[in-house]
Amino acid sequence: AIMNKEQPVAGNISIVNYYNGDDQGNAVNVSGLLHAKGNVEIINQESDILMCAGDIIANTVTLNAQKNIVLENGSVEAKSAFLTATEGAITQVLNGNAYGHELAVKNLTVKAGNGVSLASHDNKLENIYLDVSGTGVNIGNGNTGNTALRIYVKEGATLTENITITNYNNLAAGELGNDILIDGNLAT
């Protein structure tokens, strides 16, 4: 779906690919603009959610894939976003020397069965809620100003690989940098 940025859907957008038992593994591809005054929800009970060249703008964004969430190009702009890759990974793709995808999300919750790599220099994040066990996490933040990046770890989450949080220096001269605050126990 391609929508006009100046005239969003007045309510919610919901896209669901139900599992029908045939194991075809149909992916959901977002390659245009999804813009809602309410919420945008994309659920793929079969396979992956791929953002190839699309933008999602909403109050709350939910991306829930049975396998992987691949963020190649475009952006997600929301007050809250919930990214779940039940059996797979959540990944922003590195294209050459730069990431083509940006997350501009105040409250981001990530849950993945096989790793999280959201390392773009262009991400604008404030609160990240990690509900990840047994895999590595790599988060990048390029927020400017003095808004702290807060990392909350769900009780019981145990990472068996590295966790890397990078606060990139996207500051203009004279600006204050962001603090990184960890709330919870990080156990490896």
N, C-alpha and C positions, 0 to 999 in steps of 0.2 A: 504494500500500500504506500502511496506517496501522497502526502498531505501538505497543505499550505501552512507555513510556519506562523503566519499572522492569523489564521483561522483554525485553531485546534478543534478536535472533537470535544464537544461540551462535556461528555461523560468519560467513560472508561473504554479502553481497547483491550480485548482478550483474544488471544490466538492460542489454540490448543491442538496439538497433534496427538491423538489418542493412540495407544498401543493396541493393535488389533490382532496380535498373535502371529502375524506372518513373517516377523523378523526381517523386514525390508530395510529397517534402519533409516527412514526418511528424515533428513535434516530440515530444520526451519532456517531459512536464509532471510536476513534483514538487509535490504539494499536500498531502502528509501527512507523517508521521514515518517515516523510514528509520533504524533504530537497530540496529547490529550490534557485537558484541564484536570481530569481525575487521574486514574492510574493506567499503566500499561502492563499487561501480564502476558508473557509468552511461556508456554509449557510444551515441552516435547517429551512425551513418555517413551519414545522409541530411541532417539539418538541425540544428535548435536543441535545446538543453536549457534549459528554463524552470523556475525555482523561483518559483512564484506565491505559495505560502503554506506551504512545507514546511520541515522541519528534517531535517538529516542528522547523525547522531552515529555516529562509528566511529573506529577506530585510524587508518586511512588512507582518504581519499576521493579518487576519481578521477572527474572529469567531463571527458569527451572528446566534443566536438561537431564535426561537419563544418563547421557555420556558426557560430552564436553561442551563448554562455552568458549568459543573462539572469537575474540574481539580484534579484528584486523584493521578496519578503517571506520571512522565515524566517531560518535560520542553517545554517552548517556548522561543526561542532565536531569537531576531529580533531588528532592529533599531526602528521600530514602530509596535505597536499592537493595534487593535481595537476590544474590547470585548463588545458585545451587547447581553443582554438577555431581550427581549422585555417584556415578561409577567412574567419572573422568576428572579432567582438570579444567580450571578456569585460567585462560591465558590471553594476555594482550600480545599480539604478534609484532616482533621487531622486523621492520622492512628496511633493509640496508642498515643505516646508522640511526634510524628514528622509528618511534612507534607512531602508527597512524590512527590510534584510538585514544580517546580521552574520557575519563570518568570525572564528572563534576557533580559530586554527591556529598551531601552533608553527613548522612548516616548510611554506611555501607556494611552489609552483612554478607560474609562469604562462607560457603560450606562446600567442600569438595572431597571426593574420595581419592583423588590422585594428584594433588598439588594445586597451588595458586601462584600465578605469576602476573601481577598487575603492576608492572615496573615502569610505566610511561612517565617521562619527565613532565608531561602536560596534565597529569591527574591533579584534580583539585579536591582533596579529601579532608575531612575533619574528624570523623569518628568511624573507626573500623572495628567491627565485631567479628572475631575469628572463631568459627565453629569447625575447626579442621583438626583431624587426628591422623597421625601416621605419615604425613607427607610434608614436603617443604613449602615455605611461603616466602614470596618476594613481592614487596609492596613499594612503589615509588610515589612520591608526592611532590608536586611543583607549585603548591599554593604559595602566594605571596602575602605579605603583611605579617602580622604577629598572631595569626590563628594557630593554636596548637593542634598537632596531629595526635589524636588519642587512639590507642590500641587497646581493645578490650578482648580478653581471652576467655572463652567459655570454660567454666569449671569442668575439669576432666579431660580437656583437650591435651593430647600428648603428641608432640611432633618428633618424628624419628629422623628428620632431615633438618637442614638449616632453615632459620628464619632470618630474613634480611629486610630491614625497613630503611629506605633511603629518602632523606629530605633534600631534594635538589635545590641548588642555589639559583632561583629564578628572580632574584631581587634586583631592584633598581638601586642606585647609589643612595645611601642614607636610610633604607628601609630596615626594619627589624626582621630577624629570621624567625622561623617557627620552632617551637619546642616539640619534642616527641615525648609523650607520656604513656607509660605502659600500666594498665590496670589488670592485674591477674598474674598468675604464675606461668612462666614459660618453662616448660620441662621438655628436655630432649632425651 
